[in-house]
Amino acid sequence: FPVKLLYVLECGEYEDIITWAPNGLSFIIADTKQFEDRVLPEVFKEAKFASFQRKLYRWAFTKHPRTEQSTYSHPNFQQGNFPLCMT
């Protein structure tokens, strides 16, 4: 799961929907509807954003409170760092 998510963020194909925060330590889902309609079925074989969100929590990602958009992070999930995300 984390490797697929990192691929989605790094490939550039979905950057209008999901992107890294400027610090590269968290990511932002800018358009949850487009994420659900396009990214989930193409990459994760899921259909609902709520299911994806539950999976994030199972993998110990945290949602940042007080942000307009859906912003998540994990200590082992950083921009461009594939080896770290596999630990």
KEKE-3310 file (N, C-alpha, C; in steps of 0.2 Angstrom, whole numbers, plus 5000, padded with zeros to 4 digits):
npx = (5004:5009:5019:5013:5005:5015:5021:5010:5010:5023:5023:5018:5006:4994:4995:4987:4977:4982:4995:5012:5015:5023:5034:5038:5035:5022:5007:4994:4977:4970:4958:4945:4935:4938:4949:4943:4936:4945:4959:4958:4951:4960:4972:4972:4962:4950:4934:4929:4932:4931:4935:4948:4953:4952:4961:4973:4973:4975:4987:4994:4995:4993:4980:4980:4975:4964:4966:4962:4961:4962:4975:4989:5001:5015:5029:5038:5036:5040:5044:5050:5058:5059:5065:5063:5050:5047:5050)
npy = (4994:5007:5009:5009:5021:5030:5030:5035:5048:5052:5050:5060:5060:5062:5075:5086:5081:5074:5078:5082:5090:5106:5104:5090:5080:5077:5073:5080:5078:5085:5085:5076:5070:5068:5060:5049:5045:5044:5040:5030:5019:5016:5014:5008:4999:5001:5009:5018:5033:5033:5020:5020:5030:5023:5013:5021:5024:5012:5009:5017:5031:5048:5061:5078:5090:5104:5109:5114:5105:5087:5081:5071:5061:5051:5045:5037:5040:5049:5062:5056:5045:5030:5018:5021:5021:5007:5001)
npz = (5000:5005:4995:4983:4985:4986:4973:4966:4970:4966:4952:4945:4937:4943:4949:4950:4958:4970:4980:4985:5001:5003:5012:5010:5018:5021:5013:5002:4998:4986:4979:4983:4977:4963:4966:4971:4960:4950:4954:4964:4958:4947:4953:4966:4966:4973:4977:4986:4995:5008:5012:5008:5016:5029:5027:5026:5040:5046:5042:5050:5046:5049:5050:5047:5058:5057:5043:5027:5016:5014:5022:5025:5035:5038:5048:5041:5028:5015:5003:4988:4994:4993:4999:5013:5014:5014:5025)
capx = (5000:5013:5023:5008:5004:5021:5021:5004:5013:5029:5023:5016:5000:4989:4997:4981:4972:4985:5002:5016:5015:5030:5040:5039:5034:5015:5004:4988:4972:4966:4951:4943:4930:4943:4953:4939:4933:4950:4965:4956:4950:4965:4979:4971:4956:4945:4929:4926:4937:4931:4939:4955:4955:4953:4967:4978:4974:4977:4995:4996:4995:4988:4977:4982:4969:4964:4969:4956:4961:4964:4982:4991:5008:5018:5036:5042:5033:5043:5044:5056:5061:5056:5067:5061:5043:5046:5052)
capy = (5000:5013:5010:5012:5028:5034:5030:5040:5055:5053:5049:5066:5059:5064:5080:5090:5078:5073:5081:5083:5097:5109:5101:5084:5076:5075:5074:5083:5076:5092:5084:5070:5067:5066:5055:5043:5043:5042:5037:5024:5013:5015:5012:5005:4995:5003:5013:5023:5037:5031:5014:5022:5033:5018:5010:5025:5024:5005:5009:5022:5038:5053:5066:5084:5094:5111:5110:5114:5099:5081:5081:5065:5060:5046:5046:5033:5041:5055:5063:5053:5041:5023:5014:5022:5019:5000:4999)
capz = (5000:5004:4989:4978:4987:4984:4966:4964:4972:4962:4945:4942:4933:4947:4954:4951:4963:4976:4979:4992:5004:5002:5016:5007:5024:5021:5006:5002:4993:4984:4976:4985:4972:4958:4969:4972:4953:4945:4957:4968:4954:4943:4956:4972:4965:4977:4975:4990:4998:5016:5012:5007:5022:5034:5025:5029:5047:5048:5041:5055:5044:5053:5047:5050:5059:5055:5037:5023:5012:5017:5023:5029:5035:5042:5049:5036:5021:5013:4996:4985:4998:4992:5004:5019:5015:5014:5032)
cpx = (5004:5017:5019:5006:5009:5022:5016:5007:5019:5028:5021:5009:4994:4990:4992:4976:4976:4993:5006:5015:5022:5035:5042:5038:5027:5012:4996:4983:4968:4959:4949:4939:4934:4947:4949:4937:4939:4956:4963:4955:4956:4971:4977:4965:4951:4940:4927:4932:4937:4935:4946:4957:4956:4959:4973:4979:4976:4985:4998:4998:4991:4986:4978:4976:4970:4967:4962:4956:4963:4972:4984:4998:5009:5026:5040:5039:5035:5044:5051:5060:5058:5058:5064:5053:5042:5048:5046)
cpy = (5006:5014:5012:5019:5032:5035:5035:5047:5057:5053:5055:5066:5062:5071:5086:5088:5077:5075:5081:5090:5100:5106:5094:5078:5074:5076:5077:5080:5082:5091:5077:5066:5064:5060:5048:5041:5041:5038:5030:5018:5011:5012:5007:4999:4995:5008:5019:5027:5035:5025:5016:5025:5028:5014:5014:5024:5017:5005:5015:5029:5042:5058:5073:5088:5101:5113:5110:5108:5093:5081:5076:5065:5054:5047:5043:5034:5048:5056:5060:5047:5034:5019:5015:5020:5011:4997:4998)
cpz = (5000:4998:4983:4979:4985:4977:4963:4965:4968:4955:4941:4938:4936:4951:4955:4957:4970:4975:4986:4994:5003:5006:5014:5013:5025:5014:5007:4996:4992:4982:4978:4980:4966:4960:4969:4965:4949:4948:4960:4963:4949:4946:4962:4971:4970:4974:4979:4994:5006:5017:5012:5013:5028:5033:5028:5036:5049:5047:5045:5052:5049:5049:5051:5051:5057:5048:5032:5019:5016:5017:5028:5030:5039:5043:5044:5029:5019:5006:4993:4989:4998:4997:5011:5020:5015:5020:5037)
residu = (PHE:PRO:VAL:LYS:LEU:LEU:TYR:VAL:LEU:GLU:CYS:GLY:GLU:TYR:GLU:ASP:ILE:ILE:THR:TRP:ALA:PRO:ASN:GLY:LEU:SER:PHE:ILE:ILE:ALA:ASP:THR:LYS:GLN:PHE:GLU:ASP:ARG:VAL:LEU:PRO:GLU:VAL:PHE:LYS:GLU:ALA:LYS:PHE:ALA:SER:PHE:GLN:ARG:LYS:LEU:TYR:ARG:TRP:ALA:PHE:THR:LYS:HIS:PRO:ARG:THR:GLU:GLN:SER:THR:TYR:SER:HIS:PRO:ASN:PHE:GLN:GLN:GLY:ASN:PHE:PRO:LEU:CYS:MET:THR)
# end
